[in-house]
């Protein structure tokens, strides 16, 4: 049924788009299987990019660093990543510009504890073990959280885990809590392995997903980049207005159950725009990466932003 929905949606969009614009060279798009990339998934597989006249060759990868790798190798023209890979791309001097945010949200980063845990706030985890992915946006959020609660980062023992291993580790008692982004928290709840203690809405970072475009591609094909942005905007409107259908597309790509995908969508914002808050969030992430020794110095992220492909009203 989901495949029928996808095919029908693509057919309708192609009719609406007519012959489209910008015929010619294929645009190579890379993005990861993260719920936060729902707008890109819908734009790509739902036919919104095709309706803008774009011929897209997409690579759907398992992580942001993998997207950076194909960008660095010249195997992608556009990549969509989270805040940490975006900062690393700029710090690593990849030939890319940040052209827009495509979603994100601090509520999507959730700290989960076992159902019977007596913990009521972060200080209750002092001396306990917290599963987290080192160097991730959740790791950066942890540092912001402990600062808010006047705790030292070492007050809680951090255990490096991949999101895929967190539900089992929590259920087995290998950790006392996990801090991770969607859809892992919703999967934990769906399997009745844990409950939410708090979210990173308690911090002042939006943890955005952003689109990176190869500078040479943007210079040679500005009309394609603008068409890409238009497709994202229309896909974003679809995700916000048609959550059930959008969840079906996300489920098809990620392998999640439609119910879990639908629930996880509600923890995100989906908007194609750029603002001082987005830039500040990226800059804060850069400072965190310096703090933990991932990069020697924070890059000039403001200089890496090019909002010229966005409509005027999308630049705040």
Secondary structure, DSSP 8 states (H G I E B T S, - for coil): -HHHHHHHHHHHHHHHHTT-S--SS-EEEEEES-GGGHHHHHHHHTSHHHHTT--EEEEEESSHHHHHHHHHTT--SEEEE-HHHHHHHHHTT-SEEEEEEEEB-STTEEEEE-TT----SGGGGTTSEEEE-TTSHHHHHHHHHHHHTT--GGGSEEEE--HHHHHHHHHTTS-SEEEEETTHHHHHHHTTS-EEEEEGGGSS----EEEEEEHHHHHH-HHHHHHHHHHHHHHHHHHHH-HHHHHHHHHHHH---HHHHHHHHTT-B---BB-HHHHHHHHHHHHHHHHTTSSSS---TGGGB--TTS-GGGB-
